[in-house]
Amino acid sequence: MTLRQIVTLPEPVLRRKAKPITKFDKELQTLIDDMIETMRGAPGVGLAAPQVGVSERLAVIEYAEDEDDDDEIEDAEKPAKPKQLFVIINPEIVKASEEKVNGIEGCLSIPGLLGEVERYEALQVKALNRYGKPVKLKVDGWMARIFQHEIDHLNGVLFTDLATRVWKPTAEEEIPLD
């Protein structure tokens, strides 16, 4: 596995609609493994193929739902929730909740900026897994936000396009990045 360079604005690949994936070969598996390693090394909670300069409809997401619960006191006897790793290929949002929520987002391809973005609270996503098998996922909360952010990348849309406000964060404003 190899850490790949994460491209940043104004790299044109970030603004292109990515191409559907049709071949599930060794090259694709290598790209997936490299993207997982790159996302973890960044560190981030998601990474779309265009962010490593590849215009294909692929994203990786890894997050534990309770990761952002800073208010809870850690209990040594309570096991940490394991992170869930998703590999989504040619994803489509097939259903979205009526409810939308505002949240703060950042992006590995737009370092140094945060933005407030309105997103659907819950989603149903259909995609292919890394082996080309169909999967249907129901996600909500922060996970739904990550999925929408990554799928936007595959359509050439960045969080700054959707944000109601964008700013440079202070040292206290640390959030998971894709």
C-alpha angles and dihedrals in degrees: 000000000000133000107237126209113259109226120222137201131320089035104126095222088070090063098046127095104245122237122249116256116240103162120070097191138139091275090059092048090052091050090050093049091047091049092051091051092045092049092049092045094050085046105238141141096228141014131189123206094245087062089066092044097264116124097210131118098254132119136171123208129185123177143135112224094228095047093104096048097110092157093068117090109235112249113209091208094050109085116232115252108255118244116251117226118207127186109192123187123188090354123192129188103230098175135014132188120251088231117088128189134198119234142162118257137183132184135214089221092054103046119190098027136094128187141190110239132181112225138169112272094222137018145183111216128188119200144137122265123229090279096050096258117140117250131184116203132191112202134170142175117015091351090058089051091053092049092050091047092052095044088050088057089057088056096048093255121134128199090246088064090060102033121115088207135007127199146162108260126237120230090265094055102084119153135162112277131209 
